[in-house]
Amino acid sequence: MRGGPSVQESIDLITSEVVDTYAADGVVCIKNALHAEWLDLLGMGLARVMADPSQAKHLFYDGQPNEFIETLRNFDAAFEIRRLVFDSPIADMISKLIDSDDIWYYSDEFFVKDGANCGRTPWHQDMPYWPLEGNKIASAWICLDSIPKDECLEYIPGSHKGVRYDGFNPRIVAEDPTAPHYGKDLPPLPDIEADRDAWNIASWDIEPGDVIFAHPGVLHGGGQTGPNSRRRAITIRLYGDDITYALRPDTKPTAPYTPGLGLRLEPGDLLRHPWYPQIRPVPTSERIGTSTER
């Protein structure tokens, strides 16, 4: 029988040891963290997004055999993803992980590698792409498929405490996965794939229901899928009460593109804006009878 942990059992998986590991490494994998019904909801949301012509599908390795799909900020496009963010235990787990009772949504992103032999997600950090600074933030990576560790996301534990690199340029990723996104102010990415043995790389065999929580400052990249496999995953990004607005190099916009944000906020202001709705405590308009409000 399909099942899994209750909402409270999922929250209880974030122990003091897990919190300490996250602080030190910037990444933790929590096995059997979600009930199967949350995965059903996620699958329904993915189906809605993929069928919606108005939701942009960005292509990595566009037109090549290793092409795969990315869709950004599905919270606005699919009722199911909105309900997953508000109703599932993910926000409460992140609340414990980063020690913040107040939690806000930053973004979410589907990565759909569904054609076999899809390419790697290049090594990068998320923070360079985002207009924010602070420590109380985490991304929850949830996969709908069973995948071996060499097809999972890979991480460099502790790298969130090190150098802040430029992002990769998604437009020319096929030619050079380390080509800079901004080309200004930030040092270029190292070529981790060219010298993997020099890096402490962590990854896991994943089953549906497992969740990887990662700080967006950690270097990470996604493995290539094999000829008989697929990898359908979402990353949900939530933040706490110390996150502030920050500037990035002016050669390209940050992601997701948020026109008007910089006209309302000054660098160093707390990141409070309608672009980023509050998730915990649960707003009155989103409350349900069995909500796990903290």
C-alpha positions in Angstrom: 0.0 0.0 0.0 1.3 3.4 -0.9 1.8 5.8 2.0 4.5 7.5 3.9 4.9 9.8 6.9 2.2 12.1 8.3 2.7 15.8 8.1 4.0 15.9 11.7 6.2 12.9 11.2 7.8 14.6 8.2 8.4 17.7 10.3 10.0 15.6 13.0 12.6 14.3 10.6 14.3 17.7 10.9 16.3 16.9 14.0 19.0 19.0 15.7 21.6 16.8 14.0 20.0 17.5 10.6 20.1 21.2 11.4 23.8 21.1 12.3 24.6 19.2 9.2 22.8 21.7 7.0 24.6 24.6 8.7 28.0 22.9 8.1 27.5 21.3 4.7 24.7 23.4 3.2 23.0 20.2 2.1 21.1 17.2 3.6 19.1 14.4 2.1 16.1 13.3 4.1 14.9 9.8 3.1 11.1 9.0 3.0 10.2 12.6 3.9 6.9 12.9 2.0 3.7 10.9 1.8 2.8 9.6 -1.6 -0.2 11.9 -1.8 2.1 14.9 -1.9 3.9 13.3 -4.9 0.5 12.7 -6.6 -0.2 16.4 -6.1 3.2 17.3 -7.6 2.6 15.0 -10.6 -0.7 16.7 -11.2 0.9 20.1 -11.1 3.6 19.0 -13.5 1.0 17.7 -16.0 -0.8 21.0 -15.8 2.3 23.0 -16.4 3.5 20.9 -19.3 0.1 21.2 -21.0 -0.1 25.0 -20.5 1.2 26.8 -23.6 1.3 30.1 -21.6 3.9 28.7 -19.1 7.3 29.2 -20.7 9.4 26.1 -21.2 13.1 26.9 -21.3 15.3 24.4 -23.1 18.8 23.5 -22.1 20.9 22.2 -25.0 18.2 23.5 -27.3 17.7 21.3 -30.4 20.3 18.8 -29.4 19.8 15.1 -28.5 20.5 15.9 -24.8 17.9 18.7 -24.6 15.8 19.0 -21.4 13.1 21.4 -20.1 13.1 23.9 -17.3 10.0 25.8 -16.1 10.3 28.6 -13.6 7.8 29.9 -11.0 5.1 27.3 -11.4 3.5 28.5 -8.2 1.7 31.1 -10.3 0.7 28.7 -13.1 -0.6 25.6 -11.3 -3.0 25.4 -8.4 -1.5 22.1 -7.4 2.0 23.6 -6.9 0.5 26.4 -4.9 -1.3 23.9 -2.6 1.9 21.8 -2.3 3.8 24.9 -1.1 1.1 26.0 1.4 -0.2 22.6 2.6 2.6 20.1 2.5 5.2 19.8 5.3 8.0 21.3 3.2 7.6 24.9 4.5 7.5 23.6 8.1 10.6 21.4 7.5 12.4 24.4 6.1 11.2 26.5 9.0 13.0 24.2 11.5 16.0 23.8 9.2 16.8 27.5 9.0 15.3 28.5 12.4 12.7 31.0 11.2 9.0 30.8 12.2 8.3 33.2 9.3 8.7 31.7 5.9 8.3 33.3 2.4 8.2 31.8 -1.1 11.0 32.9 -3.5 10.5 30.6 -6.5 10.2 27.1 -7.8 11.5 25.3 -10.8 10.8 22.1 -12.7 13.6 20.3 -14.4 12.2 17.6 -16.8 14.6 15.2 -18.2 12.1 12.9 -20.0 13.7 11.9 -23.2 16.6 9.7 -22.1 20.2 10.7 -22.3 19.4 14.3 -21.3 22.4 16.4 -20.5 23.9 17.5 -17.2 22.6 20.5 -15.4 25.9 22.4 -15.3 27.7 23.1 -12.0 26.7 26.4 -10.4 25.5 28.2 -7.3 22.0 29.7 -7.2 22.8 32.8 -5.2 24.5 34.7 -8.0 21.3 34.6 -10.0 19.0 35.8 -7.2 18.7 39.4 -5.9 19.1 38.5 -2.2 21.5 38.0 0.6 21.2 36.2 4.0 21.6 32.8 5.6 18.0 31.7 6.4 17.1 30.1 3.1 16.8 26.6 1.6 15.8 24.8 -1.6 13.8 21.6 -1.4 14.5 19.2 -4.3 11.8 16.6 -4.8 12.0 14.0 -7.6 9.0 11.9 -8.9 11.3 9.2 -10.2 13.7 6.6 -8.7 17.2 7.5 -9.9 20.7 6.3 -9.1 23.2 8.7 -7.5 25.0 9.4 -10.7 21.8 10.8 -12.2 20.9 12.8 -9.0 21.9 16.3 -8.2 25.4 16.5 -7.0 26.8 18.9 -4.4 30.0 20.2 -3.0 29.4 20.2 0.8 30.5 23.4 2.6 30.9 25.4 -0.6 28.2 27.9 0.5 30.8 29.2 2.9 33.4 29.7 0.2 33.8 31.7 -3.0 30.7 33.3 -4.7 31.2 32.5 -8.4 29.5 34.0 -11.5 26.7 31.9 -12.8 26.9 29.9 -16.1 25.4 31.4 -19.2 22.4 29.2 -20.2 22.4 30.4 -23.7 25.8 28.9 -24.6 25.9 26.1 -22.0 26.4 23.5 -24.8 29.6 25.2 -25.9 31.0 26.1 -22.4 29.2 25.2 -19.1 31.5 27.6 -17.3 31.0 30.6 -19.5 30.0 33.5 -17.2 26.4 34.7 -17.0 27.2 38.3 -16.0 30.9 38.5 -17.0 31.4 41.2 -14.4 32.3 41.5 -10.7 32.2 37.7 -9.9 35.0 35.1 -10.6 34.2 32.5 -13.2 33.0 29.0 -12.2 35.7 26.3 -11.8 35.5 23.4 -14.3 34.5 20.8 -11.8 33.7 18.1 -14.4 37.2 18.4 -15.8 38.7 17.5 -12.4 36.1 15.7 -10.4 38.6 13.9 -8.1 39.7 17.2 -6.8 36.3 17.9 -5.3 34.3 16.4 -2.4 31.2 15.5 -4.4 28.1 14.2 -2.6 25.0 12.7 -4.1 22.4 10.0 -3.2 20.3 7.2 -4.7 16.8 8.7 -4.7 13.4 7.2 -4.3 10.1 9.1 -4.6 9.4 10.8 -1.3 13.1 11.6 -0.5 13.9 15.3 -0.3 17.2 17.1 -0.6 17.4 20.4 1.2 20.2 22.7 0.0 21.5 26.2 0.6 21.5 28.1 -2.7 25.1 29.0 -2.1 26.3 25.4 -2.5 27.9 24.4 -5.7 25.7 21.8 -7.4 24.9 20.2 -10.7 22.6 17.5 -12.1 23.7 14.2 -13.5 22.9 13.1 -17.1 20.1 10.7 -17.4 20.7 7.2 -18.9 19.1 5.7 -22.0 16.2 4.1 -20.1 15.6 6.6 -17.4 13.9 9.9 -16.7 14.1 12.6 -14.0 11.2 14.8 -13.2 12.0 17.0 -10.3 10.9 20.3 -8.7 13.0 22.7 -6.6 11.0 24.8 -4.1 12.9 27.8 -2.7 11.7 29.3 0.6 13.4 31.9 2.9 13.3 33.2 6.4 13.4 36.4 8.3 17.0 37.6 7.6 16.9 37.7 3.8 17.4 41.1 2.3 17.3 42.6 -1.2 20.7 42.8 -3.0 22.1 44.0 -6.3 23.8 41.8 -8.8 25.9 42.8 -11.8 23.9 45.0 -14.2 24.8 43.1 -17.4 21.8 40.7 -17.1 18.6 40.5 -15.0 18.4 38.2 -12.0 16.1 35.2 -12.1 13.2 35.0 -12.1 12.9 38.4 -13.7 11.1 40.8 -11.3 10.4 44.2 -12.9 9.8 46.9 -10.4 11.4 45.1 -7.4 14.4 47.5 -7.4 12.1 50.5 -7.6 10.5 49.6 -4.3 13.4 48.2 -2.3 16.9 49.4 -1.5 19.8 47.1 -1.1 19.7 45.8 2.5 16.0 46.1 2.9 14.2 43.0 4.1 12.8 41.1 1.1 9.1 41.8 1.5 7.2 42.3 -1.7 4.1 40.8 -3.5 6.5 38.8 -5.7 7.3 36.8 -2.6 4.2 35.8 -0.6 4.4 34.7 3.0 3.8 30.9 3.5 4.2 30.6 7.3 2.3 31.6 9.3 -0.3 30.5 6.8 -2.2 33.6 5.6 -5.9 33.6 6.5 -6.9 33.3 2.8 -4.9 30.1 2.5 -5.9 28.3 5.7 -7.4 24.9 5.7 -8.9 23.0 8.6 -5.9 20.7 9.1 -3.2 23.3 8.5 0.1 22.7 10.3 0.6 26.4 11.1 3.6 27.1 13.3 
